[in-house]
Amino acid sequence: MQTVDHNKKDGSYFVEVFFSVRTRLTKVIDGCLKDRVETQDLVQDTFVRLWERKGILGDVQDLKGYFIRTGRNIAFDYRRRLQLAPVIVDVQELEWVQDNAPSAEQHLISREELLRLQKIIANMPPRAQQVFILYRIEGMTYAQIGVQLGISPKTAFNHMVTALKNLQAEKSSFDRF
């Protein structure tokens, strides 16, 4: 187990640890993604994310392991976002409902779409419904939602995935008609 030299407050130790673990970190992330270009981007993202928090990482005993775990988590999150991208695009298409100056026809269509969306949201599992409203309507982050609902940010994200899947399923059933 690596011990942290708490006397190095300037970040040089942090950079030194990153360079010592970069090759392994790259292999771990590439093993998750199988995409060299994205792997390099996520290795850099890992460094930046931890660099921004280096002040609070002083008590981490295994900084190399922390880099690896963080990189793996970032890769998993990236893969999850890729899987959700089609669902999110469909949800974003509903944003036109909020048009400030709709024509009469747009107003009628918007009203029907809004009623449909309200029904879909009302039929979601209660926690997914709460997270969806807090995230999409209130504009809260997953961390803020977690604090408000007493759950982890990851759990909040998972509830959002459930909500988006419900939206996608309902949208698909309406599109068939």
C-alpha positions as CSV (number, residue, x, y, z in Angstrom):
1,M,0.0,0.0,0.0
2,Q,1.3,3.4,-1.0
3,T,1.5,6.0,1.7
4,V,0.8,9.6,0.9
5,D,3.5,12.2,1.5
6,H,1.5,14.9,3.1
7,N,4.4,17.4,2.9
8,K,3.9,17.8,-0.9
9,K,1.2,20.4,-1.0
10,D,2.0,21.8,-4.5
11,G,0.5,19.0,-6.5
12,S,3.7,17.6,-7.8
13,Y,3.1,14.3,-5.9
14,F,-0.3,14.1,-7.5
15,V,1.1,14.6,-11.0
16,E,3.9,12.0,-10.3
17,V,1.3,9.4,-9.2
18,F,-0.8,10.1,-12.3
19,F,2.2,9.5,-14.6
20,S,3.1,6.4,-12.8
21,V,-0.4,4.9,-13.2
22,R,-1.3,6.4,-16.6
23,T,-0.4,3.3,-18.7
24,R,-2.5,1.0,-16.4
25,L,-5.3,3.5,-16.3
26,T,-5.4,3.7,-20.1
27,K,-5.6,-0.1,-20.3
28,V,-8.4,-0.2,-17.8
29,I,-10.5,2.4,-19.6
30,D,-9.7,1.0,-23.1
31,G,-10.9,-2.4,-21.8
32,C,-14.2,-0.8,-21.0
33,L,-14.6,1.2,-24.2
34,K,-12.6,-0.5,-26.9
35,D,-12.2,3.0,-28.5
36,R,-8.6,4.5,-28.4
37,V,-9.7,8.1,-29.1
38,E,-12.4,8.1,-26.3
39,T,-10.0,6.3,-24.0
40,Q,-7.4,9.0,-24.3
41,D,-10.1,11.7,-23.6
42,L,-11.3,9.8,-20.6
43,V,-7.8,9.4,-19.2
44,Q,-7.4,13.1,-19.4
45,D,-10.9,13.6,-17.9
46,T,-9.9,11.4,-15.0
47,F,-6.8,13.5,-14.3
48,V,-8.7,16.7,-14.6
49,R,-11.5,15.5,-12.3
50,L,-9.1,14.4,-9.6
51,W,-6.8,17.4,-10.1
52,E,-9.8,19.7,-9.3
53,R,-10.3,17.7,-6.1
54,K,-6.7,17.2,-5.1
55,G,-7.0,19.4,-2.1
56,I,-9.5,17.0,-0.5
57,L,-7.7,13.8,-1.6
58,G,-4.8,14.3,0.8
59,D,-6.1,11.6,3.1
60,V,-6.4,9.0,0.3
61,Q,-3.9,6.2,1.2
62,D,-3.9,4.5,-2.2
63,L,-4.0,7.4,-4.8
64,K,-3.0,5.0,-7.6
65,G,-6.0,2.8,-6.9
66,Y,-8.2,5.9,-6.6
67,F,-7.1,7.0,-10.1
68,I,-7.9,3.5,-11.5
69,R,-11.3,3.3,-9.8
70,T,-12.2,6.8,-10.9
71,G,-11.2,6.1,-14.5
72,R,-13.2,2.9,-14.5
73,N,-16.2,4.7,-13.2
74,I,-15.9,7.5,-15.7
75,A,-15.6,4.9,-18.5
76,F,-18.8,3.1,-17.2
77,D,-20.6,6.4,-17.0
78,Y,-19.6,7.2,-20.6
79,R,-20.8,3.8,-21.8
80,R,-24.1,4.3,-20.0
81,R,-24.5,7.8,-21.6
82,L,-24.0,6.2,-25.0
83,Q,-26.7,3.7,-24.3
84,L,-29.1,6.5,-23.1
85,A,-28.3,8.9,-26.0
86,P,-31.3,7.8,-28.1
87,V,-33.7,8.1,-25.2
88,I,-32.3,11.5,-24.2
89,V,-32.6,12.8,-27.8
90,D,-36.3,11.8,-27.8
91,V,-37.0,13.5,-24.5
92,Q,-35.3,16.7,-25.8
93,E,-37.6,16.7,-28.8
94,L,-40.4,17.3,-26.3
95,E,-38.9,20.7,-25.3
96,W,-40.7,22.4,-28.2
97,V,-43.8,22.1,-26.0
98,Q,-42.5,25.1,-24.0
99,D,-42.6,27.4,-27.0
100,N,-43.3,30.9,-25.7
101,A,-45.4,32.1,-28.7
102,P,-47.1,29.2,-30.3
103,S,-49.6,29.4,-33.2
104,A,-53.1,28.2,-32.6
105,E,-52.2,24.8,-34.2
106,Q,-49.0,24.6,-32.2
107,H,-50.9,25.5,-29.1
108,L,-53.4,22.6,-29.6
109,I,-50.6,20.1,-30.5
110,S,-48.6,21.3,-27.5
111,R,-51.5,20.9,-25.2
112,E,-52.1,17.4,-26.3
113,E,-48.4,16.5,-26.0
114,L,-48.3,18.1,-22.6
115,L,-51.3,16.0,-21.4
116,R,-49.7,12.9,-22.8
117,L,-46.4,13.7,-21.1
118,Q,-48.2,14.4,-17.8
119,K,-49.9,11.0,-18.0
120,I,-46.6,9.3,-18.7
121,I,-44.9,11.0,-15.8
122,A,-47.9,10.1,-13.5
123,N,-47.5,6.4,-14.5
124,M,-43.8,6.3,-13.6
125,P,-42.7,4.6,-10.4
126,P,-42.9,7.2,-7.6
127,R,-39.1,7.6,-7.0
128,A,-38.4,7.8,-10.8
129,Q,-41.1,10.4,-11.1
130,Q,-39.5,12.5,-8.3
131,V,-36.1,12.3,-9.8
132,F,-37.3,13.1,-13.3
133,I,-39.2,16.2,-12.0
134,L,-36.3,17.4,-9.9
135,Y,-33.8,16.9,-12.7
136,R,-35.7,17.9,-15.8
137,I,-38.0,20.5,-14.4
138,E,-36.3,21.9,-11.3
139,G,-32.8,21.6,-12.9
140,M,-31.1,19.9,-10.0
141,T,-28.0,17.8,-10.3
142,Y,-27.9,14.1,-9.3
143,A,-25.9,15.1,-6.2
144,Q,-28.5,17.7,-5.2
145,I,-31.3,15.2,-5.8
146,G,-29.5,12.6,-3.7
147,V,-29.2,15.0,-0.8
148,Q,-32.9,16.0,-1.0
149,L,-34.2,12.5,-1.3
150,G,-31.7,10.8,1.0
151,I,-30.2,8.6,-1.8
152,S,-26.8,8.4,-3.5
153,P,-26.2,10.4,-6.7
154,K,-25.8,7.0,-8.5
155,T,-29.2,5.9,-7.3
156,A,-30.7,9.2,-8.4
157,F,-29.1,8.6,-11.9
158,N,-30.5,5.0,-12.0
159,H,-34.0,6.4,-11.2
160,M,-33.6,8.9,-14.0
161,V,-32.7,6.0,-16.3
162,T,-35.9,4.3,-15.3
163,A,-37.9,7.4,-16.0
164,L,-36.3,7.9,-19.4
165,K,-37.0,4.3,-20.3
166,N,-40.6,4.8,-19.3
167,L,-40.8,7.8,-21.5
168,Q,-39.2,5.9,-24.4
169,A,-41.6,3.0,-24.0
170,E,-44.6,5.2,-23.9
171,K,-43.4,7.3,-26.8
172,S,-42.9,4.1,-28.9
173,S,-46.4,2.9,-28.1
174,F,-47.9,6.2,-29.2
175,D,-45.8,6.3,-32.4
176,R,-47.4,3.0,-33.6
177,F,-50.8,4.6,-34.1
